[in-house]
């Protein structure tokens, strides 16, 4: 996945990532996190781990479906086995975050870090 600012936001919204109250207070105050700070690295690293665990869970569920159906592959709507990658999950989560933002649903603010990597 891409360790950006939007994916951690949606992971928190979906209760996949749980921020401690102290971090929530900093995010809600608009605090600027220095690039490489403990908080910024923790948010980015936790997001990567979370997306990998989501991917693992999707693959485990697909495996269960294959065993139940007794088939060799799981076939998607297009008639082919659709691979699951962290990048595709990232794209989905990023799009979901934008949709939630547009719906004006309340979400925790993104972390603010100035960096060439975002």
Phi, psi and omega in degrees: 000168177261122185281072183263202183260334187278323183296315176301325180299313182286327176298322176292316180301323180277002179065028173273323172250135177244119178272141174293154181306324181296321178289320177302317180298318179295316179298315183290337178275355181080020181305139176267121179266127176297142176301128180087001179294161180304316183294314182295314180295321179296316179298313182294315181295317180297325179295317179297313179298317181298315180294322177296322178290323175298315178300314179301319180292319177299315180296321178296318179294321177296321179297317177299316179300319180296318180295319180293317182283340181072024180254163181279332182220159173264127184257130178280182181301329183278000176090009178232158177291122184264120180290153178246120178233159178297327179295317178295321177297317177303311180302315180299313181296319180298314178297320178297319178298319179294319179296318179295319178300317180293333180281355180066020173291145182285125175227157177294143178298156175289159175284144184253116180215128176273123184197153174281353186270356179255000000 
